[in-house]
Amino acid sequence: MVSSEALRLLSVGGVRIERIIQFQVDGRDVDVVDDDGSLLEALRDRLGVRSVKDGCSPQGQCGCCTVLIDDAPRVACVTPLRRVSGRIVTTVDGLTEQERRRWSHAFVAHGAAQCGFCTPGIVCRFVGHERKGADLGRRETVDRALSAHLCRCTGWQTIREAAAETSVDLPVRDLGPASRQATVEAGRPQTVGPEVILGHGGFADDTAPLDALVAVRSENGWVTAASLQEARANVGKVQGRRTSLVSSPPLELPEGDWAVALRTRWVEPAYLEIDASWCPPGGEAADPIANGGAFGGKIGGEVANAARTLARKHDAPVRALWSREDAVRYGVKRPPLAAGLHSDGSGIVRVARTAGIAALIQSVLPDCEVEEVAVPGPPTSSSLRAAGWAEAEMLRTALDGKTRWVQSPSGGRAKAEILDGTIRVEVDVGEPLDWVMLRSYCIGAAHMGFSWVTSESIAVDNHGDVHDLTVRSLGVVSSSETPNIEVVSIGEGEIRPAGEAVFAAVAAATWLYRGCPVDLPTG
């Protein structure tokens, strides 16, 4: 039991020096010094409970840090530590063995996780609702629960399927091929299994020692302190909010009498595991990508180098962390463009200057002229999912007036159409190593393509400063707004990644279905 003296003050000679918060975590009584921080910081940084994830702290908008407080789901990053004095906190680690088995096996069986960063919080929320008797077999109930969460990988559908699963003892399948299928899709080693669902996928910041110094980004470099709370206070970090500035296309259409035209806006990749690394002095920095791919968004990032440099400087282990608003401000974006094409495929594509982007566009539209121009704004990259050539496929589909097979640079092929409110996807990517995981990655890519075309953008002003800095301002389509997605595989032979081809095919099909309006998102 938690001590009745749940909140007490330590003093020396009658002078108050610190306040101790007493509560229970996963069945054990703990005492934590209150530094005016959050429950999330106490769990991760002082108690070592790393299954609770930080995806947007302290915005309280992504759901990755959801825990149960006296059996009620709560977001730990906006829960002041003092609020849990005398209370019972349950993380995914402290759920009953039956609950952990039931949910982790259901998620694995349905491919309801890829990187596994968001799943501990989702599982905690589902268990909280389940303990109160909620019917998680009803889509409306699940959609309502998921409205407090963001998942970028799975496209929600497989999570809903896992929620409706009632069996505790599901058929066991060989997860070796599942991990290899995920590795093909991500382009780097991936792990599939119950431990990933329950928050132990090996993310960079989860492996840092508790006594490591913490470095956070400021406008003028990095500031290092003994704790995350202290580092953020020293920098004067004030979390951004959703702006009243309306997002708009940063490029004007080329002049001409075009058969089809397209303008895109700034969009955020919205991967959930914020850039993080740590390094011992003289050692190797932890991989910021870990068990996720970040859709190409972390290639060439700065946190590993920062951790390595600062560890040498301080002769101590150092964690280097971006905040969510750092990721939105400084992380790479797909280059916005404005294009006009004639009916024969000739025309002009005006695009933000980005290494490699012209070749990607012309691989699909060889008869168009590509104009690269300087655009004030965040950095861009052609490494993001299907950057440049997906937009080119959309334009070519609009000229044809019908969907067609799309082939990615890595060889995967996909075709998509929207019928009766359902996104139907065919993929030709070889003989699946594991159908569950192939389907999961295809559904996730389909959701991302649909969401990008219909809903996603961020506001960037004329000086290039990003104004939309919160997770909820990124425009990612929620579970309740996501159409049903059907996937059929027709491939044989050598396995190839499907994600980029599916993303581009669904984006093209969605744009065609919406009537090919000039500006994205279509709404």
LUMPA-449845 format. One record per residue (C-alpha): residue in one letter; y negated, z negated, x negated. Coordinates in steps of 0.2 Angstrom, whole numbers, padded with zeros to 4 digits, always signed. Example, Ala and Ser with C-alpha at 12.3 -4.5 7.8 and 13.67 -1.06 7.14 Angstrom:
2
A+0022-0039-0062;S+0005-0036-0068;
***
This chain:
523
M+0000+0000+0000;V-0018+0003-0005;S-0027-0013-0010;S-0038-0020+0003;E-0051-0021-0011;A-0052-0002-0011;L-0070-0001-0017;R-0075-0014-0031;L-0089-0015-0044;L-0085-0020-0062;S-0099-0030-0070;V-0103-0039-0086;G-0115-0054-0086;G-0118-0050-0067;V-0125-0032-0072;R-0116-0018-0062;I-0110-0005-0074;E-0097+0006-0064;R-0089+0007-0047;I-0070+0009-0045;I-0063+0019-0031;Q-0045+0013-0026;F-0034+0025-0015;Q-0017+0032-0014;V-0011+0049-0021;D+0006+0056-0017;G+0013+0038-0015;R+0005+0030-0030;D-0010+0018-0030;V-0024+0024-0042;D-0041+0017-0048;V-0054+0030-0052;V-0071+0027-0059;D-0084+0035-0047;D-0096+0046-0056;D-0103+0053-0040;G-0091+0067-0041;S-0079+0075-0029;L-0061+0071-0024;L-0056+0088-0032;E-0063+0083-0049;A-0054+0066-0048;L-0038+0074-0044;R-0038+0088-0057;D-0048+0081-0071;R-0044+0063-0071;L-0027+0061-0062;G-0020+0077-0069;V-0015+0083-0051;R-0016+0102-0056;S-0007+0109-0040;V-0024+0107-0031;K-0034+0122-0036;D-0053+0125-0039;G-0057+0142-0031;C-0076+0140-0026;S-0081+0122-0030;P-0091+0115-0023;Q-0094+0128-0009;G-0079+0121+0002;Q-0076+0139+0007;C-0060+0146+0000;G-0047+0132+0005;C-0038+0132-0012;C-0041+0113-0014;T-0035+0108+0003;V-0026+0091+0003;L-0021+0079+0017;I-0032+0064+0019;D-0023+0052+0031;D-0013+0067+0036;A-0028+0077+0041;P-0031+0093+0031;R-0048+0092+0021;V-0056+0102+0007;A-0056+0091-0008;C-0071+0100-0017;V-0084+0094-0004;T-0076+0077-0001;P-0085+0064-0011;L-0073+0053-0021;R-0080+0037-0012;R-0075+0044+0005;V-0057+0042+0001;S-0059+0024-0004;G-0044+0014+0004;R-0036+0030+0011;I-0020+0040+0008;V-0022+0057-0001;T-0007+0069+0000;T-0007+0085-0011;V+0007+0098-0010;D+0016+0088-0024;G+0017+0073-0012;L+0024+0082+0004;T+0042+0077+0009;E+0056+0086+0000;Q+0060+0094+0016;E+0042+0100+0019;R+0041+0107+0001;R+0058+0116+0003;R+0054+0123+0020;W+0037+0130+0015;S+0041+0136-0002;H+0057+0145+0003;A+0048+0153+0018;F+0034+0159+0007;V+0046+0166-0006;A+0058+0174+0008;H+0043+0184+0016;G+0033+0188+0000;A+0019+0177+0006;A+0012+0174-0012;Q+0009+0184-0027;C-0002+0174-0040;G+0001+0158-0030;F-0017+0151-0032;C-0021+0149-0014;T-0004+0144-0007;P-0004+0125-0011;G-0019+0123+0000;I-0012+0134+0013;V+0004+0125+0013;C-0005+0108+0015;R-0015+0114+0030;F+0001+0121+0038;V+0010+0104+0036;G-0005+0095+0042;H-0005+0106+0058;E+0014+0105+0059;R+0014+0086+0058;K+0002+0086+0073;G+0014+0097+0083;A+0005+0114+0082;D+0015+0129+0086;L+0014+0140+0070;G+0024+0153+0078;R+0009+0159+0088;R-0003+0171+0078;E-0018+0163+0086;T-0014+0146+0079;V-0010+0153+0062;D-0026+0163+0062;R-0036+0148+0066;A-0028+0138+0052;L-0031+0152+0040;S-0049+0154+0044;A-0053+0140+0032;H-0044+0150+0018;L-0046+0165+0007;C-0031+0174+0001;R-0035+0191-0009;C-0017+0196-0014;T-0006+0196+0001;G-0016+0203+0016;W-0012+0188+0027;Q+0002+0196+0036;T+0016+0189+0025;I+0009+0172+0026;R+0009+0173+0045;E+0027+0178+0044;A+0031+0163+0033;A+0022+0152+0045;A+0033+0158+0059;E+0049+0155+0049;T+0058+0140+0056;S+0074+0139+0045;V+0074+0127+0030;D+0090+0135+0023;L+0085+0153+0020;P+0097+0165+0012;V+0095+0164-0007;R+0091+0181-0016;D+0090+0184-0035;L+0072+0181-0040;G+0074+0190-0056;P+0071+0207-0049;A+0057+0200-0038;S+0048+0194-0054;R+0051+0211-0062;Q+0044+0220-0046;A+0029+0209-0047;T+0027+0213-0066;V+0027+0232-0062;E+0013+0229-0049;A+0003+0218-0060;G+0005+0227-0076;R+0009+0210-0085;P+0023+0197-0084;Q+0024+0188-0067;T+0034+0174-0060;V+0041+0173-0042;G+0048+0157-0036;P+0046+0141-0026;E+0036+0133-0040;V+0023+0146-0039;I+0021+0143-0021;L+0019+0124-0024;G+0005+0127-0037;H+0014+0128-0054;G+0011+0146-0059;G+0005+0142-0076;F-0014+0145-0073;A-0025+0143-0088;D-0035+0128-0083;D-0020+0119-0076;T-0012+0118-0094;A-0028+0110-0102;P-0026+0092-0109;L-0035+0079-0098;D-0046+0074-0113;A-0053+0091-0117;L-0071+0094-0117;V-0078+0105-0103;A-0090+0119-0106;V-0099+0128-0092;R-0110+0143-0092;S-0129+0142-0092;E-0141+0156-0092;N-0144+0154-0110;G-0126+0151-0116;W-0113+0137-0114;V-0116+0118-0112;T-0102+0106-0117;A-0099+0088-0110;A-0085+0076-0108;S-0082+0080-0090;L-0085+0094-0078;Q-0097+0083-0067;E-0107+0079-0083;A-0107+0097-0089;R-0113+0104-0072;A-0127+0090-0071;N-0133+0094-0089;V-0134+0113-0084;G-0143+0109-0068;K-0131+0119-0058;V-0136+0122-0040;Q-0123+0132-0030;G-0129+0148-0022;R-0129+0151-0004;R-0128+0166+0007;T-0144+0175+0006;S-0155+0182+0020;L-0157+0198+0010;V-0148+0213+0018;S-0136+0222+0006;S-0140+0240+0004;P-0134+0255-0006;P-0142+0255-0023;L-0141+0274-0025;E-0149+0288-0015;L-0139+0303-0009;P-0141+0319-0020;E-0152+0331-0011;G-0142+0345-0002;D-0134+0351+0014;W-0117+0343+0012;A-0101+0344+0022;V-0097+0326+0018;A-0107+0312+0010;L-0103+0294+0005;R-0113+0280-0002;T-0106+0263-0007;R-0113+0246-0011;W-0110+0233-0023;V-0094+0224-0019;E-0085+0209-0027;P-0067+0209-0033;A-0065+0191-0025;Y-0050+0186-0036;L-0048+0167-0032;E-0043+0160-0049;I-0060+0159-0057;D-0062+0164-0075;A-0056+0149-0086;S-0048+0146-0103;W-0045+0132-0115;C-0042+0131-0134;P-0037+0118-0147;P-0047+0119-0163;G-0040+0133-0173;G-0027+0138-0160;E-0025+0151-0147;A-0035+0151-0131;A-0026+0151-0115;D-0024+0167-0106;P-0037+0168-0092;I-0026+0179-0081;A-0010+0169-0081;N+0001+0173-0066;G-0012+0185-0058;G-0019+0202-0062;A-0037+0199-0055;F-0037+0217-0050;G-0043+0222-0067;G-0058+0210-0065;K-0055+0199-0080;I-0052+0212-0093;G-0064+0209-0108;G-0070+0192-0100;E-0079+0179-0111;V-0071+0163-0107;A-0057+0164-0120;N-0069+0168-0134;A-0080+0154-0128;A-0066+0141-0128;R-0060+0147-0145;T-0078+0146-0153;L-0083+0129-0145;A-0066+0121-0150;R-0070+0125-0168;K-0087+0119-0166;H-0083+0102-0159;D-0066+0101-0168;A-0058+0096-0151;P-0049+0105-0136;V-0062+0113-0125;R-0061+0120-0108;A-0073+0135-0104;L-0075+0137-0085;W-0085+0149-0074;S-0091+0143-0057;R-0088+0154-0042;E-0106+0160-0043;D-0104+0164-0061;A-0090+0175-0056;V-0101+0184-0043;R-0116+0185-0055;Y-0108+0190-0071;G-0091+0197-0066;V-0088+0216-0066;K-0090+0226-0051;R-0083+0243-0046;P-0098+0255-0049;P-0108+0260-0033;L-0110+0278-0030;A-0118+0291-0019;A-0110+0308-0017;G-0112+0324-0007;L-0099+0338-0006;H-0098+0355+0000;S-0083+0361+0010;D-0076+0369-0006;G-0075+0353-0015;S-0090+0356-0026;G-0105+0345-0026;I-0113+0330-0034;V-0107+0312-0037;R-0120+0300-0043;V-0113+0284-0050;A-0118+0269-0059;R-0116+0272-0078;T-0098+0265-0082;A-0087+0269-0096;G-0073+0281-0091;I-0079+0283-0073;A-0083+0301-0073;A-0066+0306-0079;L-0058+0296-0065;I-0069+0304-0052;Q-0066+0322-0059;S-0047+0319-0059;V-0048+0320-0040;L-0063+0331-0038;P-0063+0343-0053;D-0076+0355-0046;C-0090+0341-0043;E-0103+0337-0055;V-0104+0318-0060;E-0121+0311-0064;E-0121+0294-0072;V-0137+0284-0069;A-0143+0267-0075;V-0143+0255-0060;P-0150+0237-0061;G-0136+0225-0056;P-0121+0216-0062;P-0109+0224-0075;T-0097+0237-0069;S-0080+0242-0075;S-0068+0257-0072;S-0053+0245-0074;L-0055+0238-0056;R-0042+0243-0043;A-0044+0262-0041;A-0062+0262-0046;G-0070+0279-0044;W-0055+0289-0040;A-0052+0280-0023;E-0069+0285-0018;A-0065+0303-0023;E-0049+0303-0013;M-0059+0297+0002;L-0071+0312+0000;R-0057+0324-0002;T-0048+0317+0013;A-0064+0319+0024;L-0065+0337+0018;D-0047+0340+0024;G-0050+0331+0040;K-0033+0322+0039;T-0024+0310+0028;R-0013+0316+0013;W-0002+0309-0001;V-0013+0300-0014;Q-0006+0299-0032;S-0013+0285-0044;P-0015+0288-0063;S+0000+0277-0065;G+0011+0289-0055;G+0013+0279-0038;R+0011+0289-0022;A+0006+0283-0005;K+0001+0290+0012;A-0008+0280+0026;E-0013+0283+0043;I-0020+0271+0057;L-0012+0273+0074;D-0013+0262+0089;G-0022+0249+0079;T-0008+0248+0065;I-0010+0253+0047;R+0006+0263+0043;V+0009+0266+0024;E+0022+0277+0016;V+0025+0274-0003;D+0034+0284-0016;V+0036+0273-0031;G+0054+0274-0036;E+0069+0263-0030;P+0062+0246-0027;L+0069+0232-0038;D+0065+0220-0024;W+0059+0226-0007;V+0051+0210-0001;M+0039+0210-0016;L+0036+0228-0015;R+0031+0226+0003;S+0020+0211-0001;Y+0010+0221-0014;C+0008+0236-0002;I+0002+0225+0012;G-0010+0216+0000;A-0017+0232-0006;A-0018+0239+0011;H-0028+0224+0017;M-0040+0226+0002;G-0043+0245+0005;F-0046+0241+0024;S-0057+0226+0020;W-0067+0236+0007;V-0071+0250+0018;T-0075+0240+0034;S-0083+0224+0029;E-0086+0220+0010;S-0103+0221+0001;I-0115+0209-0008;A-0134+0209-0009;V-0142+0214-0025;D-0161+0215-0026;N-0171+0229-0035;H-0171+0219-0051;G-0152+0218-0051;D-0150+0200-0047;V-0135+0196-0036;H-0140+0185-0020;D-0124+0183-0011;L-0115+0170-0021;T-0103+0161-0009;V-0085+0166-0005;R-0089+0168+0013;S-0103+0181+0009;L-0092+0193+0001;G-0085+0200+0017;V-0067+0199+0014;V-0058+0202+0031;S-0050+0187+0039;S-0032+0185+0045;S-0038+0187+0063;E-0047+0203+0059;T-0033+0211+0050;P-0023+0225+0058;N-0004+0225+0058;I+0003+0234+0042;E+0019+0243+0042;V+0026+0249+0025;V+0040+0262+0022;S+0047+0266+0005;I+0055+0283+0002;G+0056+0283-0017;E+0070+0285-0029;G+0072+0284-0047;E+0061+0275-0059;I+0050+0261-0052;R+0031+0264-0053;P+0017+0252-0047;A+0011+0255-0029;G-0005+0245-0027;E-0018+0257-0033;A-0011+0272-0023;V-0009+0261-0007;F-0027+0254-0009;A-0034+0272-0011;A-0023+0279+0003;V-0028+0265+0016;A-0046+0266+0011;A-0046+0285+0014;A-0037+0283+0031;T-0048+0269+0036;W-0064+0279+0033;L-0057+0294+0042;Y-0052+0283+0057;R-0070+0276+0057;G-0077+0294+0058;C-0083+0295+0039;P-0100+0287+0041;V-0111+0290+0026;D-0113+0271+0021;L-0100+0258+0017;P-0095+0246+0024;T-0093+0254+0040;G-0093+0238+0050;
***
